[in-house]
Amino acid sequence: MKRRIILLCTLIVFTLIAVFFGERIQATVYLESYKLAAYRHVSHLTEIDEVEICSLKGEPEPGDTDPFEGDGLHGVAARKTVTGADAAEIAALWRLLPTGAEYQNLCFGPVYGLRFRHSGEQVLKTSVCWHC
């Protein structure tokens, strides 16, 4: 009986340790992946020669294989593609965006989608929210 009590207490302690430290590890991993994504896709976005700007609407049309994500999936209501100097200027402004943890999404009901391309290949696809 004494052995079972010791085993039960040990199990409870390990469970509490796993829950407490597990949440910290998960939060740290999320923050590190957020920093890496901000580094790669914002401040160090590669050379861009084309930007597709999409006005987003509600649900994507049936058969839409490339919807934008946000608080759900969003279809495209209208789109405009810019190239050359205009695309380079948009990419330069994008690289200047702040990337600190205080700028993480809140409600994230996006109204615009952006596809950054270089030599016809998509480098980054993202959606932008103005609500918050």
Secondary structure, 3 states (H helix, E strand, C coil): CHHHHHHHHHHHHHHHHHHHHHHHHHHHHHHHHHHHHHHHHHHCCCCCCEEEEEEECCCCCCCCCCCEECCCEECEEEEEEEEHHHHHHHHHHHHCCCCCHHHCCCCCCCCEEEEEEECCEEEEEEEECCCC
